[in-house]
Each structure stands twice: as structure tokens, then as C-alpha cells.
């Protein structure tokens, strides 16, 4: 079975996200900012989100553009 585990860290703790059927997700790499949403489960011995909805966060708008 192919899956991708992504560890999300918000500064207060970490959460595992498991995406089944995907060896990778375009745009997701170490340091990528994203929002995840889904049902919290414990099928792999720790709490995780299985196939969560996700959205990449565009950080270019917050990178010092001034008027």
C-alpha cells in the first residue's frame, strides 16, 4: 500500500497526516505552510488525520510587500 505521512507542526505540537494512494503531493515539502482539516483518529498507534482536506498557504503575500 502506498501512502505519504506528513508531520504538521504549529509551534504548540505536531500532528501526523496520512494520505493514502500518494507517494507525494505537489507543492508539499519541508517548510511548506498548509492548513489541514479532517477527522482525528488513532489507527496507527498515535493520533492522526487520514486523507485530510488540505490547502497550501501562499506566504508570498506576507513576505514584506509594502505600499
Secondary structure as UniProt FT lines:
FT   STRAND          3..9
FT   STRAND          14..20
FT   TURN            26..27
FT   TURN            30..31
FT   STRAND          34..37
FT   STRAND          40..41
FT   TURN            43..44
FT   STRAND          48..50
FT   STRAND          53..56
FT   HELIX           60..62
//
